[in-house]
Amino acid sequence: MAVWRGVLLGGEFGPAFNTSVQEDEAQRLAVLAEGARVLEVGSAYGYSAAVMALGGAVSVAAVDPHTSVRSAMIMEANLKALMVWHLVTMIPEYSETALPRMIAAGSKFDLIFVDGNHLGEAALADAEASQQLLNPGGTLLFHDYGDPDCPDVKPVLDFLYPGGPDCLTSTLWEKQL
């Protein structure tokens, strides 16, 4: 179940993040992000973007409309406090507009982490767009797979990828394409 909690990142004096990403999922994100150009769909307060930047990502494009202005301000402050602001580009848009624009521009990523709108049609659209944005051999990640609070994610991914994930870390679904 997606439980949101406060997490300190960067030691006891680092910024506090509100996140539903579990510790084992964050560790996996950091490992996969090393040396990668990353696209993140759904950023909230920036925890996963920061984890991937600290893990050695070359860059992180973070798509989130930040409908709450407060979440954008908190994310920006957190990234600056951890000194990874220069690695993360905040894209304040909905994925249904940002991802097609990226496809049209020929953008490509090594790692795509989707933790955005968890409703069926949106999850399907994000997965289909991600396939076009991912470099060959890249890794697609979806958060909240099998989470009862996000029941549409699992059927969408099971439909698109009937062979299942290559790896499942808690609710972090992983597939190399």
N, C-alpha and C positions, 0 to 999 in steps of 0.2 A: 504494500500500500504506500502511495506517495506521501511520505511524512515530511513536511517542511520543518526545518530546524535551523538554528544559528550555528555557523561553523566559522572558526578562526582559521585564516589562511595566512601563512607567512610568520608563524610563531605566535607567542602569546601577545605580542604587540601589533600583530597584523590586523587588517580590517576584518570585521565580522560580516559574513554573508548569510542570507536567508536562502536555503536551497533544499531541494528534494533529492539531489544526487547523493548517493551513498558513498562511503569512504572507498569501498572496493571498486565502485564504478569510476570514481575520480582517479584512482590509481591507474585504471585501465586507460582512461582518456589521456592521461599524461604520457603513458608509454607509447600509445598510438600516435600522439601528436608530435613526437620528436622528429624534427627535420621536415615536417609536413606543412603544406599550405592547407589551411583548415577553413571550412565553411560551417558555421553554427547557425541553426535555425531555432530561435527561442533562446533568449539570453537572461531574461529577468534581471537579477542584480549582478550578473557577471561572473558567478562562481566558476562555471565550467569553462568559460573563455579564459579566465585567469589561470585555472588549472592547466589548460592546454598551452597557454603562453609560457607559463613557468616550466612546463614539461619539455619545452624546446621547440615549439611550433615556429616555423618561419614567419607565418602570419596567420591571423584569425579574422575572418570576415564574419561579424556577428549581426545577424538579421533578427530584429525584434522591433515591433512598432512602438514599444514603450508607451502604451496608451495611458499609463500612469507616468506623468513627467517625473515623479519621484524616483521610479525605478531607473530611468536613464541617468539621473543625477547621481544616484547611489552607485550604479555600475561604473560611471566615469571616475568617481572618487576612489572606489576600490581599486580600479586598474592603475590609477596614478599612485596610490599608496604602495602598491606592490611593484611599481616601476616597470610595468608591462604595457603601459598605455600606447607606446609606439608600435607594438606588435598587433594591436587589436583595432580594427576599423568597425565602428558602430554604424550599422545601416538601419535607421529608424523607419522601417517599412514592414508591411505584411509580406509574408513569403510568397503569396500568390501574385504579387506585383514584382518583388525583387528577384525571385528566381528566374522567371521568364526573361527579364531584362538581362540577367547574367548569362543565360543561355544564348541570347541574341548577340551578346558581346563576345562570345567565345571563351568565357571564363572557365577554368578548370581547377579542381581541387584534388588533393591526395586523400583527404579525410573529410567526411561530412557527418556532422552530429546533429540529429533532428530531435528537438525537444520543444516543439512549438505547439500549434493547435492540434490537439489529440483526437478531434472528431474525425469520423471515417473519411469523408470527402477531402478534408484538408490533409490528413495523413497520407492518403493516396496521392494527392497532387504533389505533396512534398517528396514522396518516395519516387514518383515518376520523374519529376524535375531533377532530383538528385542523381538519378541514373545518367542523365545527360551532362551533368556538371562534374561527375567523378572521372578522374583520370583512369585509364585501364590499369587494373591491379590495385586500385584505391579501395578504401574501406568505408562502408556505409554503416552508421550507427543510429539506432533509434532508442530513445529512452522510454521507459514505462511499458515495455512489452510484458504482457501478462498481469499488469497492475489492475486490480478490480476498479480503481478510481478512473482508469483510462481504458475502458473496455474495447474501444474501436481500433487501437493500435495493433493488437495481436492478429485479429482477422485480416486486416489489410496486409500485413507482412506475410502471413501464412498464405494468402491468396497470391501475392506477387512472387514469393520465394517458397514454393511448396517443400523444398528440401530442408527448410529451417535455417536457423542461424549457424554460422561457423563457430561462434562462441557466444555464450550468454553469461554475463556477469550481473548477478542480481536481476534487475530489469533492463540492463543495457544489452540490447540485441546487436550483434555484429556480423557483417557479411562482407567478404572481400569480393569485389566485382571485376 
